Amino acid sequence: MDDTTAETVRAPRWRSHADPRGRLILALSAQLEAERNKREALRVAHRQGAVDQALLEAIAEKPVAASSEDIAALQQTVALRDRTPSEDYTPEFCM
């Protein structure tokens, strides 16, 4: 890639978190939320008799490691980092 091209290429305006770690955290939290929504939909379907018991048990046995409090803490960390100048930012955790 040419040096002049690298200077003119910017992240899209819709992207509020330009750094890769922030995007990764948001993507993982969205994936976790989608997984939980899927499980709740399966629970409702099972209660109504629309899902086989064996299928529901196989899906429900897969653990979900993070809680909504964990996601909220990560989102708060990303938001605080975005508001704080990078030289003053001290990470709360290491990746």
Backbone as ProteinMPNN parsed JSONL, in Angstrom:
{"seq_chain_A": "MDDTTAETVRAPRWRSHADPRGRLILALSAQLEAERNKREALRVAHRQGAVDQALLEAIAEKPVAASSEDIAALQQTVALRDRTPSEDYTPEFCM", "coords_chain_A": {"N_chain_A": [[0.844, -1.171, 0.0], [0.534, 2.199, -0.77], [2.122, 5.024, 0.799], [0.774, 7.49, 0.72], [-1.832, 6.71, 0.245], [-2.439, 5.358, 2.617], [-2.611, 7.464, 4.398], [-4.941, 8.736, 3.635], [-7.027, 6.952, 3.928], [-9.724, 6.24, 5.987], [-11.509, 5.116, 8.906], [-14.895, 3.992, 8.538], [-17.63, 6.323, 9.032], [-19.762, 5.358, 10.53], [-18.654, 3.661, 12.292], [-18.08, 3.581, 15.555], [-16.101, 2.783, 17.294], [-12.932, 2.745, 16.64], [-10.61, 1.322, 17.191], [-9.13, -1.965, 17.171], [-9.442, -3.647, 19.474], [-11.63, -2.571, 20.862], [-13.662, -2.936, 18.948], [-13.63, -5.729, 18.836], [-14.431, -6.434, 21.443], [-17.045, -5.368, 21.462], [-18.166, -6.869, 19.372], [-17.987, -9.481, 20.4], [-19.614, -9.222, 22.662], [-22.058, -8.705, 21.432], [-22.39, -11.114, 20.082], [-22.632, -12.86, 22.243], [-24.993, -11.896, 23.411], [-26.788, -12.483, 21.336], [-26.64, -15.268, 21.395], [-27.768, -15.802, 23.895], [-30.354, -14.799, 23.464], [-31.187, -16.616, 21.535], [-31.241, -18.978, 23.027], [-33.262, -18.37, 24.875], [-35.439, -18.149, 23.146], [-35.564, -20.794, 22.289], [-36.246, -22.019, 24.714], [-38.833, -21.008, 25.123], [-40.08, -22.06, 22.847], [-39.838, -24.766, 23.445], [-41.441, -24.981, 25.741], [-43.88, -24.63, 24.549], [-44.067, -26.91, 23.15], [-42.828, -27.185, 20.663], [-40.213, -27.925, 20.164], [-37.894, -30.598, 20.14], [-37.091, -32.515, 23.017], [-34.497, -33.689, 23.372], [-32.889, -32.212, 21.591], [-33.093, -29.646, 22.698], [-31.886, -30.078, 25.221], [-29.247, -30.694, 24.428], [-28.403, -28.256, 23.33], [-28.723, -26.542, 25.518], [-26.794, -27.444, 27.324], [-24.374, -26.367, 26.592], [-22.061, -24.137, 27.893], [-22.408, -20.685, 28.953], [-20.208, -18.24, 29.427], [-19.932, -15.506, 30.247], [-21.613, -12.877, 32.045], [-24.42, -10.572, 31.994], [-23.622, -8.443, 33.496], [-20.871, -8.578, 33.188], [-20.621, -7.902, 30.487], [-21.647, -5.296, 30.536], [-19.679, -4.063, 32.101], [-17.45, -4.283, 30.399], [-18.327, -2.72, 28.231], [-18.504, -0.255, 29.506], [-15.816, 0.167, 30.118], [-14.715, 0.428, 27.533], [-16.084, 2.732, 26.714], [-15.133, 4.619, 28.585], [-12.418, 4.618, 27.919], [-12.52, 5.691, 25.369], [-13.215, 8.308, 25.922], [-11.085, 9.279, 27.366], [-7.858, 10.75, 27.114], [-5.267, 9.045, 25.345], [-2.709, 8.929, 26.547], [-3.219, 9.149, 29.247], [-4.677, 6.946, 29.838], [-5.09, 3.955, 31.602], [-5.069, 0.586, 31.264], [-7.567, -1.686, 32.485], [-7.408, -4.343, 32.347], [-5.403, -6.896, 30.826], [-4.76, -7.953, 27.499]], "CA_chain_A": [[0.0, 0.0, 0.0], [1.27, 3.449, -0.885], [2.038, 5.851, 2.007], [-0.248, 8.527, 0.57], [-3.131, 6.049, 0.383], [-2.637, 5.052, 4.037], [-2.99, 8.692, 5.092], [-6.279, 9.178, 3.251], [-8.033, 5.949, 4.272], [-10.233, 6.4, 7.352], [-12.579, 4.196, 9.3], [-16.215, 4.532, 8.192], [-18.21, 7.184, 10.065], [-20.681, 4.594, 11.377], [-17.868, 2.873, 13.238], [-17.795, 4.45, 16.695], [-14.896, 2.304, 17.972], [-12.003, 2.491, 15.543], [-9.507, 0.42, 17.517], [-9.525, -3.375, 17.039], [-9.898, -4.254, 20.734], [-12.989, -2.091, 21.121], [-14.566, -3.631, 18.023], [-13.696, -7.127, 19.243], [-15.263, -6.514, 22.644], [-18.435, -5.152, 21.075], [-18.616, -8.013, 18.572], [-18.18, -10.624, 21.296], [-20.793, -9.002, 23.502], [-23.228, -8.89, 20.571], [-22.517, -12.55, 19.844], [-23.134, -13.451, 23.481], [-26.399, -11.515, 23.54], [-27.535, -13.269, 20.352], [-26.701, -16.641, 21.906], [-28.758, -15.83, 24.978], [-31.676, -14.638, 22.856], [-31.512, -17.893, 20.893], [-31.599, -19.938, 24.077], [-34.574, -18.018, 25.415], [-36.428, -18.526, 22.131], [-35.697, -22.251, 22.349], [-37.001, -22.351, 25.934], [-40.244, -20.708, 24.853], [-40.56, -23.054, 21.877], [-39.957, -26.049, 24.146], [-42.633, -24.902, 26.597], [-45.057, -24.749, 23.688], [-44.027, -28.225, 22.517], [-42.37, -27.098, 19.277], [-38.819, -28.356, 20.061], [-37.616, -31.909, 20.718], [-36.396, -32.447, 24.305], [-33.074, -34.023, 23.21], [-32.242, -31.067, 20.953], [-33.026, -28.571, 23.678], [-30.877, -30.431, 26.227], [-27.919, -30.577, 23.818], [-28.087, -26.833, 23.19], [-28.663, -25.924, 26.847], [-25.608, -27.879, 28.05], [-23.228, -25.542, 26.215], [-22.003, -23.057, 28.886], [-22.233, -19.282, 28.608], [-19.254, -17.84, 30.463], [-20.051, -14.127, 30.721], [-22.939, -12.425, 32.46], [-24.732, -9.244, 31.473], [-22.788, -7.504, 34.249], [-19.557, -8.596, 32.538], [-20.741, -7.146, 29.24], [-21.792, -3.884, 30.899], [-18.366, -3.582, 32.546], [-16.605, -4.125, 29.209], [-18.805, -1.568, 27.475], [-18.117, 0.932, 30.254], [-14.374, 0.327, 29.939], [-14.494, 0.962, 26.186], [-16.58, 4.107, 26.69], [-14.192, 5.453, 29.335], [-11.181, 4.72, 27.156], [-12.75, 6.589, 24.243], [-13.296, 9.683, 26.422], [-9.838, 9.631, 28.042], [-6.682, 10.794, 26.229], [-4.55, 7.77, 25.393], [-1.564, 8.943, 27.446], [-3.706, 9.031, 30.623], [-5.459, 5.717, 29.982], [-4.45, 2.782, 32.179], [-5.998, -0.521, 31.054], [-7.995, -2.43, 33.667], [-7.065, -5.743, 32.127], [-4.464, -7.08, 29.714], [-5.171, -8.954, 26.508]], "C_chain_A": [[0.89, 1.235, 0.0], [1.075, 4.291, 0.376], [0.963, 6.922, 1.896], [-1.641, 7.937, 0.71], [-3.436, 5.778, 1.85], [-3.075, 6.292, 4.809], [-4.419, 9.112, 4.787], [-7.377, 8.185, 3.622], [-8.424, 6.119, 5.735], [-11.271, 5.331, 7.638], [-13.918, 4.815, 8.904], [-16.797, 5.34, 9.352], [-19.137, 6.424, 11.004], [-19.942, 3.818, 12.446], [-17.459, 3.77, 14.41], [-16.531, 4.038, 17.442], [-13.894, 1.872, 16.906], [-10.895, 1.509, 15.903], [-9.989, -1.034, 17.529], [-10.028, -4.007, 18.336], [-11.323, -3.833, 21.075], [-14.003, -2.787, 20.235], [-14.723, -5.088, 18.411], [-14.593, -7.297, 20.461], [-16.731, -6.346, 22.289], [-18.982, -6.317, 20.259], [-18.873, -9.232, 19.449], [-19.393, -10.439, 22.193], [-22.073, -9.145, 22.688], [-23.468, -10.367, 20.282], [-23.088, -13.251, 21.075], [-24.611, -13.127, 23.682], [-27.267, -12.302, 22.561], [-27.691, -14.714, 20.805], [-27.747, -16.76, 23.008], [-30.172, -15.67, 24.443], [-32.127, -15.926, 22.185], [-31.957, -18.916, 21.925], [-32.971, -19.636, 24.665], [-35.679, -18.383, 24.421], [-36.641, -20.036, 22.113], [-36.464, -22.688, 23.595], [-38.498, -22.138, 25.72], [-40.828, -21.739, 23.896], [-40.738, -24.415, 22.539], [-41.197, -26.068, 25.037], [-43.911, -25.07, 25.791], [-45.081, -26.073, 22.933], [-43.516, -28.239, 21.093], [-40.942, -27.602, 19.079], [-38.663, -29.698, 20.764], [-36.78, -31.753, 21.988], [-34.893, -32.708, 24.159], [-32.303, -32.864, 22.573], [-32.068, -29.927, 21.949], [-31.967, -28.851, 24.743], [-29.461, -30.288, 25.673], [-27.493, -29.117, 23.698], [-27.891, -26.19, 24.558], [-27.414, -26.315, 27.63], [-24.367, -27.062, 27.709], [-23.171, -24.331, 27.154], [-21.862, -21.668, 28.266], [-21.416, -18.666, 29.738], [-19.496, -16.447, 31.043], [-21.484, -13.804, 31.116], [-23.198, -11.044, 31.868], [-23.953, -8.167, 32.23], [-21.385, -7.432, 33.649], [-19.571, -7.753, 31.269], [-20.837, -5.654, 29.54], [-20.455, -3.296, 31.342], [-17.43, -3.373, 31.362], [-17.025, -2.911, 28.395], [-18.429, -0.267, 28.177], [-16.622, 1.207, 30.094], [-14.054, 0.927, 28.577], [-14.937, 2.416, 26.12], [-15.637, 5.051, 27.435], [-12.894, 5.655, 28.572], [-11.346, 5.695, 25.993], [-12.803, 8.052, 24.682], [-11.983, 10.173, 27.005], [-8.699, 9.711, 27.03], [-5.827, 9.55, 26.427], [-3.366, 7.782, 26.352], [-1.981, 8.806, 28.914], [-4.425, 7.711, 30.874], [-4.608, 4.587, 30.548], [-5.416, 1.618, 32.034], [-6.308, -1.245, 32.357], [-7.641, -3.9, 33.558], [-6.136, -5.814, 30.929], [-4.997, -8.14, 28.778], [-3.952, -9.617, 25.954]], "O_chain_A": [[1.894, 1.284, 0.711], [-0.007, 4.284, 0.963], [0.302, 7.231, 2.888], [-2.54, 8.592, 1.236], [-4.575, 5.95, 2.284], [-3.832, 6.182, 5.774], [-5.048, 9.781, 5.606], [-8.553, 8.552, 3.628], [-7.565, 6.139, 6.617], [-11.834, 4.725, 6.726], [-14.062, 6.037, 8.932], [-16.494, 5.073, 10.515], [-19.284, 6.809, 12.164], [-20.553, 3.363, 13.413], [-16.584, 4.623, 14.262], [-15.945, 4.855, 18.153], [-13.994, 0.781, 16.345], [-10.293, 0.917, 15.008], [-11.143, -1.297, 17.866], [-10.95, -4.822, 18.302], [-12.126, -4.65, 21.525], [-15.073, -3.184, 20.696], [-15.823, -5.636, 18.328], [-15.422, -8.206, 20.502], [-17.575, -7.105, 22.768], [-20.135, -6.709, 20.434], [-19.865, -9.936, 19.262], [-20.121, -11.396, 22.457], [-23.072, -9.652, 23.197], [-24.612, -10.819, 20.243], [-23.934, -14.137, 20.952], [-25.39, -13.993, 24.08], [-28.362, -12.739, 22.916], [-28.75, -15.316, 20.623], [-28.521, -17.717, 23.038], [-31.093, -16.335, 24.919], [-33.301, -16.291, 22.252], [-32.936, -19.633, 21.718], [-33.753, -20.551, 24.923], [-36.736, -18.873, 24.82], [-37.766, -20.506, 21.943], [-37.251, -23.633, 23.534], [-39.319, -22.978, 26.088], [-41.936, -22.233, 24.105], [-41.685, -25.138, 22.228], [-41.919, -27.064, 25.078], [-44.907, -25.592, 26.294], [-46.006, -26.334, 22.164], [-43.745, -29.21, 20.372], [-40.49, -27.701, 17.938], [-39.221, -29.917, 21.839], [-35.857, -30.94, 22.023], [-34.094, -32.003, 24.774], [-31.18, -32.572, 22.982], [-31.001, -29.317, 22.021], [-31.226, -27.945, 25.124], [-28.569, -29.811, 26.375], [-26.333, -28.789, 23.944], [-26.984, -25.376, 24.734], [-27.009, -25.576, 28.527], [-23.401, -27.07, 28.472], [-24.133, -23.565, 27.214], [-21.273, -21.504, 27.197], [-21.883, -18.582, 30.874], [-19.277, -16.241, 32.237], [-22.437, -14.38, 30.591], [-22.295, -10.423, 31.307], [-23.657, -7.107, 31.679], [-20.779, -6.362, 33.603], [-18.643, -6.986, 31.011], [-20.19, -4.842, 28.88], [-20.132, -2.159, 30.999], [-16.695, -2.386, 31.324], [-16.176, -2.155, 27.921], [-18.076, 0.713, 27.521], [-16.215, 2.36, 29.95], [-13.222, 1.829, 28.472], [-14.244, 3.247, 25.535], [-15.372, 6.158, 26.968], [-12.332, 6.75, 28.581], [-10.42, 6.439, 25.668], [-12.472, 8.943, 23.899], [-11.787, 11.382, 27.127], [-8.577, 8.835, 26.174], [-5.68, 9.061, 27.547], [-3.04, 6.741, 26.924], [-1.172, 8.387, 29.742], [-4.749, 7.397, 32.019], [-3.529, 4.297, 30.03], [-6.494, 1.651, 32.627], [-5.443, -1.403, 33.219], [-7.582, -4.613, 34.56], [-6.092, -4.893, 30.113], [-5.613, -9.113, 29.212], [-4.063, -10.497, 25.1]]}, "name": "protein", "num_of_chains": 1, "seq": "MDDTTAETVRAPRWRSHADPRGRLILALSAQLEAERNKREALRVAHRQGAVDQALLEAIAEKPVAASSEDIAALQQTVALRDRTPSEDYTPEFCM"}
